[in-house]
Amino acid sequence: MPDLYLLLLKAGFAVIVVVGATIAAERSGPFWSALITALPVSMGPIYVVMAIDRSNAFIADSTLSSFAAHASMAAFLSAGTVLATRTGAGATILGAVGAWCLSSWAIHAVQWGVTDAIALNIATFIIALAITKVWGRPGVAIPAPSRWFDLPLRALLVATLTITVSLTSAALGPKTSGILAIFPVVFISATIVLLARLGGGATAAILARAVVPLVGLGIALLTAHLMTQRFGSAIGLSTGLAATLGSSLVLILWHLRGPGALLRRGR
């Protein structure tokens, strides 16, 4: 029974973090929405859960697997951006999730080293930037009233994933656990809600803008893997979090002081 209480506590913590982040994203512009959604608000709690029960070697292997599978997020964002303004909500979600699943399946079939995983991530995110720029059709938000099941839906998705990873990580092993930990539950739940409440144009804009912030998440996973190998999971996960927060800070400063800020001041 204590294990059940601990499991529910872990799932509840993940739900609070993810739901809070997506609420903040819905009330911000495309840049801030993309930045918030790209934070490790789902993966972070899942890795904390795994680190409590698993060895440092398990976490090191899992973070390397997550880093390689992180390339599949580029496929999700590319498909979601292209489909959001061309099809309905159901086809957009199925297409984006399908792109993630197919790419993750292909990645899972390969034994990745650090150098190979870095090359894979660089290539896929460059391609994603090109696809979202050439074929994306970002637009403005078309607000719609909230529905009673928006928050419960997000909570159910996050809780289910957290509990699944907690219960199956030992049986699945570090490689599969690492891929499952990076399942885009935040982007799926956020896309469902944003399509319903803001429309395809705004959703496409947020997904397209998320490509660059997600590079920081990849840096965080690589950092967590390398540091966990040397210093253990506590330091590894902490430095990984610091890496993604640092990359987000750089993007915020660029957004506030860069070319975009100069253009806004000229208006």
Secondary structure, 3 states (H helix, E strand, C coil): CHHHHHHHHHHHHHHHHHHHHHHHHHCCCHHHHHHHHCCCCCHHHHHHHHHHHCCHHHHHHHHHHHHHHCHHHHHHHHHHHHHHCCCCHHHHHHHHHHHHHHHHHHHHCCCCCHHHHHHHHHHHHHHHHHHHHHHCCCCCCCCCCCCCCHHHHHHHHHHHHHHHHHHHHHHHHHHHHHHHHCCCHHHHHHHHHHHHHHCHHHHHHHHHHCHHHHHHHHHHHHHHHHHHHHHCHHHHHHHHHHHHHHHHHHHHHHHHHCHHHHHHHHC
